[in-house]
Amino acid sequence: MQVVTKACTNIIENMNGTIRRVCANVKHWRDAVMALRWAGAAMLEAATGFRRLKAHRQLPILKAALAAHAARHTVRSPLEREAAAA
């Protein structure tokens, strides 16, 4: 299995800085939905400055590995366990 690695965290820091700058304009947060909406808008703005990752062809492998990890570590409710057993 190939491993996808990132050489640096600049893209993440850039996005976090953009979110911080854009969301600083909000003085009163009404609810979590509003916060998510503003964070999403800030991420879309930050995305305009992103360049393509050199390992962009390996991203589907990373996505599959993350999905498998999440499936192994997700806590299922008793109803889901009963349905799976039936």
Jmol script that loads the backbone (N, CA, C; Angstrom):
load data "model"
ATOM      1  N   MET A   1       0.843  -1.191   0.000  1.00  0.00           N
ATOM      2  CA  MET A   1       0.000   0.000   0.000  1.00  0.00           C
ATOM      3  C   MET A   1       0.877   1.240   0.000  1.00  0.00           C
ATOM      4  N   GLN A   2       0.535   2.190  -0.821  1.00  0.00           N
ATOM      5  CA  GLN A   2       1.277   3.437  -0.864  1.00  0.00           C
ATOM      6  C   GLN A   2       0.824   4.353   0.259  1.00  0.00           C
ATOM      7  N   VAL A   3       1.747   5.136   0.745  1.00  0.00           N
ATOM      8  CA  VAL A   3       1.435   6.070   1.814  1.00  0.00           C
ATOM      9  C   VAL A   3       1.493   7.479   1.254  1.00  0.00           C
ATOM     10  N   VAL A   4       0.461   8.245   1.521  1.00  0.00           N
ATOM     11  CA  VAL A   4       0.424   9.639   1.077  1.00  0.00           C
ATOM     12  C   VAL A   4       0.967  10.497   2.204  1.00  0.00           C
ATOM     13  N   THR A   5       1.979  11.276   1.906  1.00  0.00           N
ATOM     14  CA  THR A   5       2.550  12.163   2.914  1.00  0.00           C
ATOM     15  C   THR A   5       2.539  13.587   2.403  1.00  0.00           C
ATOM     16  N   LYS A   6       2.519  14.494   3.325  1.00  0.00           N
ATOM     17  CA  LYS A   6       2.608  15.914   2.985  1.00  0.00           C
ATOM     18  C   LYS A   6       3.929  16.435   3.511  1.00  0.00           C
ATOM     19  N   ALA A   7       4.609  17.190   2.703  1.00  0.00           N
ATOM     20  CA  ALA A   7       5.922  17.686   3.093  1.00  0.00           C
ATOM     21  C   ALA A   7       5.821  18.801   4.132  1.00  0.00           C
ATOM     22  N   CYS A   8       4.748  19.573   4.089  1.00  0.00           N
ATOM     23  CA  CYS A   8       4.625  20.670   5.044  1.00  0.00           C
ATOM     24  C   CYS A   8       3.141  20.942   5.324  1.00  0.00           C
ATOM     25  N   THR A   9       2.907  21.764   6.314  1.00  0.00           N
ATOM     26  CA  THR A   9       1.541  22.081   6.713  1.00  0.00           C
ATOM     27  C   THR A   9       1.143  23.491   6.295  1.00  0.00           C
ATOM     28  N   ASN A  10       1.870  24.090   5.371  1.00  0.00           N
ATOM     29  CA  ASN A  10       1.580  25.472   4.981  1.00  0.00           C
ATOM     30  C   ASN A  10       0.155  25.649   4.463  1.00  0.00           C
ATOM     31  N   ILE A  11      -0.350  24.684   3.707  1.00  0.00           N
ATOM     32  CA  ILE A  11      -1.698  24.823   3.144  1.00  0.00           C
ATOM     33  C   ILE A  11      -2.744  24.848   4.264  1.00  0.00           C
ATOM     34  N   ILE A  12      -2.526  24.033   5.299  1.00  0.00           N
ATOM     35  CA  ILE A  12      -3.456  24.005   6.429  1.00  0.00           C
ATOM     36  C   ILE A  12      -3.375  25.309   7.208  1.00  0.00           C
ATOM     37  N   GLU A  13      -2.151  25.776   7.441  1.00  0.00           N
ATOM     38  CA  GLU A  13      -1.981  27.036   8.166  1.00  0.00           C
ATOM     39  C   GLU A  13      -2.555  28.203   7.383  1.00  0.00           C
ATOM     40  N   ASN A  14      -2.407  28.165   6.056  1.00  0.00           N
ATOM     41  CA  ASN A  14      -2.966  29.212   5.209  1.00  0.00           C
ATOM     42  C   ASN A  14      -4.488  29.225   5.321  1.00  0.00           C
ATOM     43  N   MET A  15      -5.104  28.041   5.268  1.00  0.00           N
ATOM     44  CA  MET A  15      -6.555  27.960   5.371  1.00  0.00           C
ATOM     45  C   MET A  15      -7.030  28.443   6.743  1.00  0.00           C
ATOM     46  N   ASN A  16      -6.350  28.010   7.810  1.00  0.00           N
ATOM     47  CA  ASN A  16      -6.742  28.442   9.151  1.00  0.00           C
ATOM     48  C   ASN A  16      -6.614  29.951   9.309  1.00  0.00           C
ATOM     49  N   GLY A  17      -5.577  30.528   8.739  1.00  0.00           N
ATOM     50  CA  GLY A  17      -5.408  31.979   8.798  1.00  0.00           C
ATOM     51  C   GLY A  17      -6.514  32.711   8.062  1.00  0.00           C
ATOM     52  N   THR A  18      -6.921  32.176   6.905  1.00  0.00           N
ATOM     53  CA  THR A  18      -8.008  32.790   6.143  1.00  0.00           C
ATOM     54  C   THR A  18      -9.316  32.690   6.916  1.00  0.00           C
ATOM     55  N   ILE A  19      -9.574  31.529   7.527  1.00  0.00           N
ATOM     56  CA  ILE A  19     -10.789  31.373   8.336  1.00  0.00           C
ATOM     57  C   ILE A  19     -10.784  32.372   9.474  1.00  0.00           C
ATOM     58  N   ARG A  20      -9.650  32.502  10.145  1.00  0.00           N
ATOM     59  CA  ARG A  20      -9.536  33.441  11.270  1.00  0.00           C
ATOM     60  C   ARG A  20      -9.795  34.876  10.802  1.00  0.00           C
ATOM     61  N   ARG A  21      -9.220  35.240   9.644  1.00  0.00           N
ATOM     62  CA  ARG A  21      -9.365  36.610   9.139  1.00  0.00           C
ATOM     63  C   ARG A  21     -10.808  36.902   8.728  1.00  0.00           C
ATOM     64  N   VAL A  22     -11.438  35.957   8.009  1.00  0.00           N
ATOM     65  CA  VAL A  22     -12.804  36.165   7.530  1.00  0.00           C
ATOM     66  C   VAL A  22     -13.791  36.167   8.695  1.00  0.00           C
ATOM     67  N   CYS A  23     -13.623  35.230   9.623  1.00  0.00           N
ATOM     68  CA  CYS A  23     -14.573  35.109  10.733  1.00  0.00           C
ATOM     69  C   CYS A  23     -14.390  36.198  11.790  1.00  0.00           C
ATOM     70  N   ALA A  24     -13.284  36.925  11.733  1.00  0.00           N
ATOM     71  CA  ALA A  24     -13.084  38.021  12.678  1.00  0.00           C
ATOM     72  C   ALA A  24     -14.084  39.145  12.439  1.00  0.00           C
ATOM     73  N   ASN A  25     -14.686  39.182  11.251  1.00  0.00           N
ATOM     74  CA  ASN A  25     -15.665  40.212  10.931  1.00  0.00           C
ATOM     75  C   ASN A  25     -16.988  40.006  11.659  1.00  0.00           C
ATOM     76  N   VAL A  26     -17.234  38.804  12.147  1.00  0.00           N
ATOM     77  CA  VAL A  26     -18.500  38.501  12.814  1.00  0.00           C
ATOM     78  C   VAL A  26     -18.383  38.872  14.286  1.00  0.00           C
ATOM     79  N   LYS A  27     -19.291  39.677  14.765  1.00  0.00           N
ATOM     80  CA  LYS A  27     -19.250  40.120  16.161  1.00  0.00           C
ATOM     81  C   LYS A  27     -20.212  39.332  17.045  1.00  0.00           C
ATOM     82  N   HIS A  28     -21.245  38.720  16.440  1.00  0.00           N
ATOM     83  CA  HIS A  28     -22.232  37.972  17.231  1.00  0.00           C
ATOM     84  C   HIS A  28     -22.580  36.685  16.492  1.00  0.00           C
ATOM     85  N   TRP A  29     -22.215  35.546  17.085  1.00  0.00           N
ATOM     86  CA  TRP A  29     -22.520  34.245  16.495  1.00  0.00           C
ATOM     87  C   TRP A  29     -23.873  33.784  17.018  1.00  0.00           C
ATOM     88  N   ARG A  30     -24.844  33.606  16.121  1.00  0.00           N
ATOM     89  CA  ARG A  30     -26.183  33.194  16.542  1.00  0.00           C
ATOM     90  C   ARG A  30     -26.236  31.723  16.929  1.00  0.00           C
ATOM     91  N   ASP A  31     -25.628  30.867  16.101  1.00  0.00           N
ATOM     92  CA  ASP A  31     -25.679  29.431  16.382  1.00  0.00           C
ATOM     93  C   ASP A  31     -24.558  28.723  15.631  1.00  0.00           C
ATOM     94  N   ALA A  32     -24.485  27.410  15.806  1.00  0.00           N
ATOM     95  CA  ALA A  32     -23.428  26.620  15.178  1.00  0.00           C
ATOM     96  C   ALA A  32     -23.561  26.597  13.655  1.00  0.00           C
ATOM     97  N   VAL A  33     -24.789  26.658  13.165  1.00  0.00           N
ATOM     98  CA  VAL A  33     -25.002  26.651  11.716  1.00  0.00           C
ATOM     99  C   VAL A  33     -24.380  27.894  11.091  1.00  0.00           C
ATOM    100  N   MET A  34     -24.525  29.013  11.754  1.00  0.00           N
ATOM    101  CA  MET A  34     -23.928  30.252  11.251  1.00  0.00           C
ATOM    102  C   MET A  34     -22.406  30.134  11.235  1.00  0.00           C
ATOM    103  N   ALA A  35     -21.825  29.564  12.281  1.00  0.00           N
ATOM    104  CA  ALA A  35     -20.375  29.400  12.354  1.00  0.00           C
ATOM    105  C   ALA A  35     -19.887  28.486  11.227  1.00  0.00           C
ATOM    106  N   LEU A  36     -20.606  27.398  10.981  1.00  0.00           N
ATOM    107  CA  LEU A  36     -20.227  26.493   9.897  1.00  0.00           C
ATOM    108  C   LEU A  36     -20.338  27.173   8.538  1.00  0.00           C
ATOM    109  N   ARG A  37     -21.376  27.974   8.365  1.00  0.00           N
ATOM    110  CA  ARG A  37     -21.565  28.682   7.093  1.00  0.00           C
ATOM    111  C   ARG A  37     -20.405  29.645   6.835  1.00  0.00           C
ATOM    112  N   TRP A  38     -20.009  30.406   7.863  1.00  0.00           N
ATOM    113  CA  TRP A  38     -18.903  31.338   7.714  1.00  0.00           C
ATOM    114  C   TRP A  38     -17.580  30.612   7.499  1.00  0.00           C
ATOM    115  N   ALA A  39     -17.372  29.508   8.230  1.00  0.00           N
ATOM    116  CA  ALA A  39     -16.137  28.740   8.051  1.00  0.00           C
ATOM    117  C   ALA A  39     -16.073  28.161   6.642  1.00  0.00           C
ATOM    118  N   GLY A  40     -17.203  27.672   6.134  1.00  0.00           N
ATOM    119  CA  GLY A  40     -17.249  27.151   4.768  1.00  0.00           C
ATOM    120  C   GLY A  40     -16.944  28.229   3.739  1.00  0.00           C
ATOM    121  N   ALA A  41     -17.506  29.413   3.948  1.00  0.00           N
ATOM    122  CA  ALA A  41     -17.238  30.523   3.026  1.00  0.00           C
ATOM    123  C   ALA A  41     -15.760  30.902   3.056  1.00  0.00           C
ATOM    124  N   ALA A  42     -15.167  30.880   4.244  1.00  0.00           N
ATOM    125  CA  ALA A  42     -13.745  31.201   4.367  1.00  0.00           C
ATOM    126  C   ALA A  42     -12.886  30.136   3.690  1.00  0.00           C
ATOM    127  N   MET A  43     -13.290  28.870   3.802  1.00  0.00           N
ATOM    128  CA  MET A  43     -12.526  27.796   3.146  1.00  0.00           C
ATOM    129  C   MET A  43     -12.601  27.922   1.632  1.00  0.00           C
ATOM    130  N   LEU A  44     -13.768  28.305   1.120  1.00  0.00           N
ATOM    131  CA  LEU A  44     -13.886  28.514  -0.321  1.00  0.00           C
ATOM    132  C   LEU A  44     -12.987  29.659  -0.774  1.00  0.00           C
ATOM    133  N   GLU A  45     -12.886  30.694   0.032  1.00  0.00           N
ATOM    134  CA  GLU A  45     -12.002  31.806  -0.305  1.00  0.00           C
ATOM    135  C   GLU A  45     -10.543  31.366  -0.253  1.00  0.00           C
ATOM    136  N   ALA A  46     -10.197  30.572   0.757  1.00  0.00           N
ATOM    137  CA  ALA A  46      -8.821  30.096   0.875  1.00  0.00           C
ATOM    138  C   ALA A  46      -8.452  29.157  -0.275  1.00  0.00           C
ATOM    139  N   ALA A  47      -9.429  28.397  -0.769  1.00  0.00           N
ATOM    140  CA  ALA A  47      -9.170  27.426  -1.835  1.00  0.00           C
ATOM    141  C   ALA A  47      -8.706  28.088  -3.121  1.00  0.00           C
ATOM    142  N   THR A  48      -9.033  29.344  -3.316  1.00  0.00           N
ATOM    143  CA  THR A  48      -8.606  30.020  -4.541  1.00  0.00           C
ATOM    144  C   THR A  48      -7.093  30.173  -4.596  1.00  0.00           C
ATOM    145  N   GLY A  49      -6.437  30.138  -3.434  1.00  0.00           N
ATOM    146  CA  GLY A  49      -4.985  30.279  -3.403  1.00  0.00           C
ATOM    147  C   GLY A  49      -4.233  28.966  -3.339  1.00  0.00           C
ATOM    148  N   PHE A  50      -4.930  27.845  -3.322  1.00  0.00           N
ATOM    149  CA  PHE A  50      -4.261  26.549  -3.231  1.00  0.00           C
ATOM    150  C   PHE A  50      -3.707  26.140  -4.588  1.00  0.00           C
ATOM    151  N   ARG A  51      -2.580  25.472  -4.553  1.00  0.00           N
ATOM    152  CA  ARG A  51      -2.023  24.857  -5.751  1.00  0.00           C
ATOM    153  C   ARG A  51      -2.261  23.360  -5.660  1.00  0.00           C
ATOM    154  N   ARG A  52      -2.160  22.670  -6.761  1.00  0.00           N
ATOM    155  CA  ARG A  52      -2.387  21.229  -6.777  1.00  0.00           C
ATOM    156  C   ARG A  52      -1.253  20.523  -6.024  1.00  0.00           C
ATOM    157  N   LEU A  53      -1.628  19.545  -5.209  1.00  0.00           N
ATOM    158  CA  LEU A  53      -0.631  18.741  -4.509  1.00  0.00           C
ATOM    159  C   LEU A  53       0.136  17.896  -5.520  1.00  0.00           C
ATOM    160  N   LYS A  54       1.407  17.706  -5.266  1.00  0.00           N
ATOM    161  CA  LYS A  54       2.198  16.876  -6.165  1.00  0.00           C
ATOM    162  C   LYS A  54       1.707  15.433  -6.145  1.00  0.00           C
ATOM    163  N   ALA A  55       1.147  15.002  -5.030  1.00  0.00           N
ATOM    164  CA  ALA A  55       0.671  13.622  -4.890  1.00  0.00           C
ATOM    165  C   ALA A  55      -0.844  13.543  -5.061  1.00  0.00           C
ATOM    166  N   HIS A  56      -1.425  14.400  -5.893  1.00  0.00           N
ATOM    167  CA  HIS A  56      -2.880  14.445  -6.005  1.00  0.00           C
ATOM    168  C   HIS A  56      -3.473  13.140  -6.542  1.00  0.00           C
ATOM    169  N   ARG A  57      -2.689  12.349  -7.265  1.00  0.00           N
ATOM    170  CA  ARG A  57      -3.207  11.077  -7.772  1.00  0.00           C
ATOM    171  C   ARG A  57      -3.346  10.039  -6.664  1.00  0.00           C
ATOM    172  N   GLN A  58      -2.688  10.273  -5.531  1.00  0.00           N
ATOM    173  CA  GLN A  58      -2.766   9.338  -4.411  1.00  0.00           C
ATOM    174  C   GLN A  58      -3.900   9.670  -3.447  1.00  0.00           C
ATOM    175  N   LEU A  59      -4.618  10.753  -3.665  1.00  0.00           N
ATOM    176  CA  LEU A  59      -5.692  11.142  -2.758  1.00  0.00           C
ATOM    177  C   LEU A  59      -6.811  10.104  -2.667  1.00  0.00           C
ATOM    178  N   PRO A  60      -7.205   9.414  -3.745  1.00  0.00           N
ATOM    179  CA  PRO A  60      -8.213   8.358  -3.582  1.00  0.00           C
ATOM    180  C   PRO A  60      -7.754   7.238  -2.640  1.00  0.00           C
ATOM    181  N   ILE A  61      -6.458   6.929  -2.646  1.00  0.00           N
ATOM    182  CA  ILE A  61      -5.919   5.919  -1.731  1.00  0.00           C
ATOM    183  C   ILE A  61      -6.062   6.410  -0.296  1.00  0.00           C
ATOM    184  N   LEU A  62      -5.742   7.675  -0.066  1.00  0.00           N
ATOM    185  CA  LEU A  62      -5.880   8.259   1.270  1.00  0.00           C
ATOM    186  C   LEU A  62      -7.340   8.258   1.706  1.00  0.00           C
ATOM    187  N   LYS A  63      -8.234   8.612   0.787  1.00  0.00           N
ATOM    188  CA  LYS A  63      -9.661   8.635   1.113  1.00  0.00           C
ATOM    189  C   LYS A  63     -10.154   7.249   1.521  1.00  0.00           C
ATOM    190  N   ALA A  64      -9.745   6.222   0.787  1.00  0.00           N
ATOM    191  CA  ALA A  64     -10.151   4.852   1.107  1.00  0.00           C
ATOM    192  C   ALA A  64      -9.584   4.420   2.453  1.00  0.00           C
ATOM    193  N   ALA A  65      -8.335   4.785   2.728  1.00  0.00           N
ATOM    194  CA  ALA A  65      -7.720   4.421   4.005  1.00  0.00           C
ATOM    195  C   ALA A  65      -8.424   5.117   5.166  1.00  0.00           C
ATOM    196  N   LEU A  66      -8.793   6.382   4.991  1.00  0.00           N
ATOM    197  CA  LEU A  66      -9.501   7.106   6.046  1.00  0.00           C
ATOM    198  C   LEU A  66     -10.897   6.535   6.271  1.00  0.00           C
ATOM    199  N   ALA A  67     -11.568   6.143   5.198  1.00  0.00           N
ATOM    200  CA  ALA A  67     -12.899   5.543   5.337  1.00  0.00           C
ATOM    201  C   ALA A  67     -12.811   4.204   6.057  1.00  0.00           C
ATOM    202  N   ALA A  68     -11.796   3.404   5.740  1.00  0.00           N
ATOM    203  CA  ALA A  68     -11.622   2.115   6.415  1.00  0.00           C
ATOM    204  C   ALA A  68     -11.310   2.319   7.894  1.00  0.00           C
ATOM    205  N   HIS A  69     -10.488   3.307   8.188  1.00  0.00           N
ATOM    206  CA  HIS A  69     -10.150   3.614   9.585  1.00  0.00           C
ATOM    207  C   HIS A  69     -11.397   4.058  10.345  1.00  0.00           C
ATOM    208  N   ALA A  70     -12.188   4.922   9.725  1.00  0.00           N
ATOM    209  CA  ALA A  70     -13.408   5.405  10.374  1.00  0.00           C
ATOM    210  C   ALA A  70     -14.392   4.266  10.602  1.00  0.00           C
ATOM    211  N   ALA A  71     -14.473   3.341   9.649  1.00  0.00           N
ATOM    212  CA  ALA A  71     -15.393   2.212   9.794  1.00  0.00           C
ATOM    213  C   ALA A  71     -14.983   1.304  10.950  1.00  0.00           C
ATOM    214  N   ARG A  72     -13.680   1.148  11.137  1.00  0.00           N
ATOM    215  CA  ARG A  72     -13.196   0.305  12.239  1.00  0.00           C
ATOM    216  C   ARG A  72     -13.404   0.952  13.595  1.00  0.00           C
ATOM    217  N   HIS A  73     -13.393   2.278  13.652  1.00  0.00           N
ATOM    218  CA  HIS A  73     -13.425   2.976  14.933  1.00  0.00           C
ATOM    219  C   HIS A  73     -14.734   3.690  15.230  1.00  0.00           C
ATOM    220  N   THR A  74     -15.765   3.427  14.443  1.00  0.00           N
ATOM    221  CA  THR A  74     -17.066   4.054  14.663  1.00  0.00           C
ATOM    222  C   THR A  74     -17.860   3.223  15.664  1.00  0.00           C
ATOM    223  N   VAL A  75     -18.441   3.899  16.642  1.00  0.00           N
ATOM    224  CA  VAL A  75     -19.277   3.221  17.631  1.00  0.00           C
ATOM    225  C   VAL A  75     -20.677   3.092  17.052  1.00  0.00           C
ATOM    226  N   ARG A  76     -21.149   1.840  16.964  1.00  0.00           N
ATOM    227  CA  ARG A  76     -22.481   1.598  16.410  1.00  0.00           C
ATOM    228  C   ARG A  76     -23.495   1.514  17.529  1.00  0.00           C
ATOM    229  N   SER A  77     -24.689   2.000  17.251  1.00  0.00           N
ATOM    230  CA  SER A  77     -25.768   1.957  18.230  1.00  0.00           C
ATOM    231  C   SER A  77     -26.290   0.529  18.359  1.00  0.00           C
ATOM    232  N   PRO A  78     -26.970   0.212  19.460  1.00  0.00           N
ATOM    233  CA  PRO A  78     -27.543  -1.134  19.616  1.00  0.00           C
ATOM    234  C   PRO A  78     -28.498  -1.508  18.484  1.00  0.00           C
ATOM    235  N   LEU A  79     -29.257  -0.540  17.957  1.00  0.00           N
ATOM    236  CA  LEU A  79     -30.178  -0.826  16.854  1.00  0.00           C
ATOM    237  C   LEU A  79     -29.421  -1.230  15.597  1.00  0.00           C
ATOM    238  N   GLU A  80     -28.306  -0.566  15.317  1.00  0.00           N
ATOM    239  CA  GLU A  80     -27.504  -0.920  14.159  1.00  0.00           C
ATOM    240  C   GLU A  80     -26.902  -2.323  14.316  1.00  0.00           C
ATOM    241  N   ARG A  81     -26.473  -2.667  15.537  1.00  0.00           N
ATOM    242  CA  ARG A  81     -25.911  -3.987  15.770  1.00  0.00           C
ATOM    243  C   ARG A  81     -26.971  -5.069  15.583  1.00  0.00           C
ATOM    244  N   GLU A  82     -28.195  -4.805  16.042  1.00  0.00           N
ATOM    245  CA  GLU A  82     -29.303  -5.772  15.859  1.00  0.00           C
ATOM    246  C   GLU A  82     -29.612  -5.958  14.378  1.00  0.00           C
ATOM    247  N   ALA A  83     -29.653  -4.863  13.634  1.00  0.00           N
ATOM    248  CA  ALA A  83     -29.958  -4.940  12.202  1.00  0.00           C
ATOM    249  C   ALA A  83     -28.878  -5.715  11.473  1.00  0.00           C
ATOM    250  N   ALA A  84     -27.622  -5.536  11.857  1.00  0.00           N
ATOM    251  CA  ALA A  84     -26.524  -6.240  11.198  1.00  0.00           C
ATOM    252  C   ALA A  84     -26.567  -7.728  11.530  1.00  0.00           C
ATOM    253  N   ALA A  85     -27.015  -8.062  12.743  1.00  0.00           N
ATOM    254  CA  ALA A  85     -27.065  -9.461  13.154  1.00  0.00           C
ATOM    255  C   ALA A  85     -28.225 -10.205  12.488  1.00  0.00           C
ATOM    256  N   ALA A  86     -29.274  -9.466  12.141  1.00  0.00           N
ATOM    257  CA  ALA A  86     -30.479 -10.114  11.574  1.00  0.00           C
ATOM    258  C   ALA A  86     -30.316 -10.493  10.136  1.00  0.00           C
TER     259      ALA A  86
END
end "model"
wireframe off; spacefill off
backbone 0.3
color backbone group
